[in-house]
Every structure is written in C-alpha cells, then in structure tokens.
Amino acid sequence: MLSPLHQVAPKTFSNYIEPFFGGGALFFSLNPSRALIADSNPELVNLYTSVRDNVAKVLRFLEPFENDEDLFYQVRALDYTNLEPEHAAARTIFLNRTCFNGLYRVNKSGGFNVPFGRYKNPNIFPKENLIAASAALQNARILLGDYKDILRENAEPNDFIFLDPPYLPVSEYADFKRYTKEQFYEEDQVELAEEVERLHKMGCHVVLTNSNHPLVHDLYDKYEIKVHKTKRNISSKAKTRTGEDVIVVAKPYKKIFLREVPKPTSGQTLLYPSTRYMGSKEKLIPYIQDVLSNFEFDSALDLFSGSGVVGYLMKSLGKKVITNDYMAMSSTFSKAMIENNGRKLSAEKLDQLFERQNNTDCFVEDTFSGLYYTDEENRVIDTVRWNAKQITNPYERSIAMSALIRACLKKRARGIFTYTGLRYDDGRADLKMSMEDQIRNATKLINGAVFSNGQKNRSLNSDAMSIRTKADLVYLDPPYFSPLSDNEYVRRYHFVEGLAKGWSEVDMQWHTKTKKFKSYPTPFSSRSGAYDAFNKLFYKFRDSIILVSYSSNSLPSREEMLSLLAKHKRQVDVIDIDYRYSFANQGNKGSNIKNEVKEYLFIGY
C-alpha cells in the first residue's frame, strides 16, 4: 500500500501525526522532519522509544537471541514490564521476527499469544534497519495514548494525519482488531469517522486506510475513496492472503477568506476597458479576486465570458485562460485582449480604418438608417467594419472590431438596441463625441490592455453545454433566469452582435421595428432548463474548482444552487454580496423589478 499512499500524501504539511502507529511503514518511508507517533499499545511505544533513545543497548540485548522454539516460548512468557526498556524492546523484536506470519496479537489480558513461526532462517538481528529506524525516529515525539486524546491535544491545521486503525473484518474468520487488549468495535469505527470529520473541518490533511467494507464506504462517502488490491500476512494459506483495502482521502476543509471590504483591484486588471454590458462583473472583480486567492490553480475556463473582465483578471493573475461565449462580440473582446499576448493595432492601420473604399459594404447604412445612429455615423460604421475585415492578422482585426463595438455601445444611450431613435439622450459626453473619436479612443484603451502573461490563452465562440475544454478552475456566469424579466442578450445587443458576426448565419426578423435577428437558443430561458443546465455543467466540471456568479432575483434559488453543487463537489460555500446593477432589467413583465439585489458567489471544490 505504500505506493498508493505516497500518491495521496500531501506534498507539504506542518506536522506528521500517526496515532495508530503499528509498524510505521508510511512514517519510515516518508521520513518527515516533524512527527508525532503514538499507539495505545505500551509495548510498541516502549519499542520505538528505546530504539530512538538507545538503539545500541537494544542491539546488545537482541544479539544473543536465536531461532529456537523453546527459547521463543520462554521469552514470550516473560512479563515485559519487569524488564529494562531496551531489553523489553529486544524481546518485542525477537518475538515479531520469529512468530507465525510476523503477526502482533494479544489476548484479553494483554499478553502476546501468537505461536512460534517455524521459519528456517529469520533475520532476528536487523542491525542496519534498526540503526536507520533510530535515525528517523530522532525527529519524532512518541506518545502512549488513545488516538482521540492524541489528536485532540496535538492536531493543528495543515497537519498530515495518517490513520491506520484496526480494520473492519470482511470475512467470518477475519480478526484485525486484537492489536491491544482493548477491542475495536463497529461503534469505535463510527467514532473514528466523527474524528476524521473534525480534523477535516479543522483544516488537516487526513488519509485513512481500512478494509473494503460497506460500512467504511457509508462512513466516508463524502470523501475520496480509492480501492486497492492488497496482500495480507494473516492467513495460513497463501491463496487467501489477497484482499481489497481502501484509502480514504479527506483534504483540508478550505475556509474561504474574504475581506469584508475587498482590497481594490489594481495594476494590470484596471487596464481592461469598462463597458455598460448587461451582467458585467466589473464591480464584483475585487470580491472574485479575493475568492480566487484562496485556491491554487494554473488554468481557468471562463465559460460565459460576457464582457471578458473576469477572464482578463485571471490572465492578470498569470493563469492560462480559456474564454468562451455564445455571443460573437464577447469572443471578439476576449480574442483582442485575452488570447492576444502582444499584437497591437498601429496608428497607421487605425487611420486606414476610416478610408472609404469603392466596394465598401453599406449594410448598416441601408438596413438601420434612422434607427440608432445618424446617417454619417452609419457611414463611419460601415467603413470601419469593411476595412477591419481586410486586416489579415486575427488579433489586429479583433482589436479593430472590439473598438468599433465599444464605440457603438458608448454612442448609444443606455447601451442597448431594444428601442429606436435618440430618446434617453441625457447629453453626456459619450453621446456628444463623434463616432470616429469613440473608435480611436477605444483602440487606444484596447491597445493599452494588451499584454503577455506567458501563457497560451484561447478565446472560443461555442455552446457552453457542448464544450469539451477542461481547466483547474471553471467560472460560470450564465444568463440569469428570472420570471420577472428576460435574459435575452441578442434582443438587447443584436446590432453590435451583428457587427461581430457580419450578420452572417443569423435569422433576420425584417418585420421588426428594430431589425433584430432571432435570439440564440439557451437552456437558461426557463427555470427547469436552467436547473437542468446547471446540473449538467456541475457534473461535467466535477473535477475542477467551480466558481459561479448568480443573483438573488434569479432561479434556481440560493438553496437549490447549493444543493445542486453539493451533488458533485465535496465542499460548497456561498458568499453573499450586496449589489446594484448598472441598469435595471427592463421588459414587459411589470415595473416592480428591483436592481438592488444580492449577488452570490458559489464555490464548489
């Protein structure tokens, strides 16, 4: 079992504690720099204490022993408590080396009762092994006591606790519990499981071994359980010495640290151009950064990237970032500033964007005249989008298109396209600035946001439900379903989404006043659809850290989300944040929609 135990042992920890020490195989294999080993068997505790403190004297007592049956029973009959500690330790080693199958077992009076082994040439005097064991034990405190007392008095967060208790018997004749005169019964196994839970919540790394018994699976079903084939030395028939043991891994319960008032975001993250995009998490970035600081991860998948601000945050943190969104405009932002690690749009190419070509496509001028912008502004839009299409470098092209999209959002009161005309014009500076100046200003901001984090980042434009990409951490910020409003991004942003797609592969609804196109299908358009989608996504990314943004005025509810996430993750937390949307959801379903809500950050790990 040493190899699989090494695989689950934590790479770093404060102190190694093993309260059912027995043979101590894992301890001697790991050779930890700080350790506490313990056992309820005083004879074993004396053995390890004597080997640690005076191995030379133990060896002197051990050397005269011979592999003789009469001598074996004479030594076995001795009361070790009447011997010098080192003599008692030598007796224990001799009996273990010459008894049947090397088994350690005592009767109800505490007397060693294993018969002679009749081996031809056992290694009674393992001098080099004992000297090496003595050296390893120099870093260990050795205690006698019940495991519960040992752990409650000594265990601290980040300690590695290895538990190798008497196993549950898996056959009629199996008896793994007579290591001491005190028996270890089923109720003791239940108490042990309760102690594992306490240690887990304290923040300890806990690894436990036991037999592959149904009760073990019942007691530890919330943790990782690995089943391994093993060989035992407790059967007289070699063919029956195989079995199955389990390793239970209870990783430390992570207590999410979040400042009451998060530290303001600074540095690279602040260079990301802000937008008035529905559902943008720009104001939540300090909270999200606080949550991310609690976890170690190298790669991140932003599955519904939206404005791209969260993906950009994770890029700023040095992570390999994959962004995805079903909206082409969102993927354009991410390609320009997240996947792009260094390419910028030069001043010369920026100027060329405004040079009208004879073959310029006039789709915007012809289709949207009088709807959203002036004729001159529509002419600039057509000119820039046509020239942007001619740019061969995909990152330069995405910068040009991102600048055009951002300019169109800035030049539109409330930044949406659900109404026509110029009402809601409040005279603010963005509306007064010319379209060309908006595009030039946006290009400057986007160029300023381009940087390399040394990772091969990617921007995808795919269906979140079918994506196969994996990452250490997955961030989910899907469209929020609410019975009081719709979550149709296409209805609000069809014009700029059309710019990103070139109005190709869309179902234009020519009869509508806004000249929108048909919304993309999404499972988040109904309560049952959203519930089922979350369940499928949580299952798909069950091996990743999952971070979800969701709102108190949306469904599934807070409790339903916790329940769904808990089906697939061992530990689930939620953080409530008071939040005000930049603008309220509007629709035809009533005027009682609140834009003051709680934003939830659900974390499953």
Sequence and secondary structure as in RCSB ss.txt:
>XXXX:A:sequence
MLSPLHQVAPKTFSNYIEPFFGGGALFFSLNPSRALIADSNPELVNLYTSVRDNVAKVLRFLEPFENDEDLFYQV
RALDYTNLEPEHAAARTIFLNRTCFNGLYRVNKSGGFNVPFGRYKNPNIFPKENLIAASAALQNARILLGDYKDI
LRENAEPNDFIFLDPPYLPVSEYADFKRYTKEQFYEEDQVELAEEVERLHKMGCHVVLTNSNHPLVHDLYDKYEI
KVHKTKRNISSKAKTRTGEDVIVVAKPYKKIFLREVPKPTSGQTLLYPSTRYMGSKEKLIPYIQDVLSNFEFDSA
LDLFSGSGVVGYLMKSLGKKVITNDYMAMSSTFSKAMIENNGRKLSAEKLDQLFERQNNTDCFVEDTFSGLYYTD
EENRVIDTVRWNAKQITNPYERSIAMSALIRACLKKRARGIFTYTGLRYDDGRADLKMSMEDQIRNATKLINGAV
FSNGQKNRSLNSDAMSIRTKADLVYLDPPYFSPLSDNEYVRRYHFVEGLAKGWSEVDMQWHTKTKKFKSYPTPFS
SRSGAYDAFNKLFYKFRDSIILVSYSSNSLPSREEMLSLLAKHKRQVDVIDIDYRYSFANQGNKGSNIKNEVKEY
LFIGY
>XXXX:A:secstr
 HHHHHHHS SS S EEESS TT HHHHHH  SSEEEEES HHHHHHHHHHHHHHHHHHHHHTT  S HHHHHHH
HHS GGGS HHHHHHHHHHHHHHBGGG   B TTS B   B   SS     HHHHHHHHHHHTTEEEEES HHHH
HHHH  TT EEEE       STT    TTSSS   HHHHHHHHHHHHHHHHHT EEEEEEES HHHHHHTTTSEE
EEEEEE S  SSGGG EEEEEEEEE         SS     GGGGGS     TT  GGGHHHHHHHHTT   SEE
EETT TTSHHHHHHHHTT EEEEE SSHHHHHHHIIIII SS    HHHHHHTT   TT   HHHHHSTTTSS H
HHHHHHHHHHHHHHT  SHHHHHHHHHHHHHHHHHTSGGG  SS SSTT    HHHHS HHHHHHHHHHHHHHH 
   SS  EEE   TTT     SEEEE    BBTTB   HHHHHHHHHHHHHTT S  B TTSTT  B     GGG
SHHHHHHHHHHHHHHTTTSEEEEEEETTSBS HHHHHHHHHTT S EEEEEEEEE SS    SS S   SEEEEE
EEEE 
